[in-house]
Amino acid sequence: MARVPTKRLPVRLERGPDGAVICRPRYAVWETTLRCDQRCRFCGTRAGAPGENELNTEEALDVISQLAELGVGEVAMHGGEAYLRKDWVTLIRAVRDAGMSPTLVTGGRNITASNAQQVADAGLAGVAVSIDGTQETHDALRGVDGSFESARQAVTHLQNAGVAVGVNSQINRRNYRELPQLAEMICSMGLYGWQVQLMVPMGRASEAQDLWLEPYDLLEVIPLIAHARPQCDAAGVKLWPGNNVGYFGPFERVLRHERSRFGHSAGCGGGVISIGIEANGDVKACSAMASNGFVGGNVRNTRLSEIWAHAPELRFSRDFVLDDLWGECRSCYYARYCKGGCIWTAATVLGRRGNNPYCHHRALELLRRGKRERLRQVEEAPGHVRDQGRFELIVEDAPRDWIASLPALPEATAAAR
């Protein structure tokens, strides 16, 4: 789930009796309900109706207590739409009272002046409102006429209530060429930040073939994002690339300097700096991941601290070794630093983690050889929450007219043209 950090929280490092470093999550991203008032074409969870066996208020309050014990600094609530829970204000206040920073990710369709003030009074520290393009594009992607205007109004209501507001954008084939227009609009809204994340074909998005980015599209997408960075800096808007935006091409420093303590991508942060919780209490390293194969336990029968410390599904990145990688990622020069990038993206498109075709460096290396990669779906998703289809990668000759149409690259990579 995309979210714009309100601030960079300090890394919490402790050492056990054997001297080994113990990781503590800084961020929890919590899907509090699957209930939703929009029908986004790219929704990975197929949100709409409430999920089965969602946590009740008492159980949710216990989760908040456990997150505080675990040392979490920020709890980002989302859905569906978190505001469709009757107890959402209670949960926000409980997060604040537990000493953590409560934030919210929302489409904003039913954020009013009244409920914006309610959550501001409850201690809501920041909100990321989703805006995915110009009005026509946004409404088409969100499946609701008027969604764009509702999101704009939500930004105003929250700002008037004194809440810091940022924007999230899911980048796909319908909207990526609108990035310059979107950047101009966002820089005029008085926001603290803007996070961009690539759409991944999971859930409802697996059926939206016209929206799928091809791996080779990154040769256009990444320069567009990078070119927005100076504009955002000048407006005081922090442009945050999501974890599946990258990696290690000529724009890596532009994208990630002052956004990462390393100044570059350092692999998936799920299970290292973040923890994800589903509406039914299932726990994962990252909220965006599929349920199948990535759930390490459930808060109803296992303490969060136990799941965090011991579940293999939450330790992928902590226990990383190079042999976890395969395909192009295994032989990559940046393998030990990038670690295959976003686990969610790789596992969704190829069925297993460790080989991520959505990589700018990889697309450039293929281009040097006159090649490019594209996806082909070989099996449709069954239609369940957080489901996945099955894809294969096709490596093909890059058409000369397409190569000629690509945006200008720094001199070091221009020879590929």
Disulfide bonds with the S-S distance in Angstrom:
none
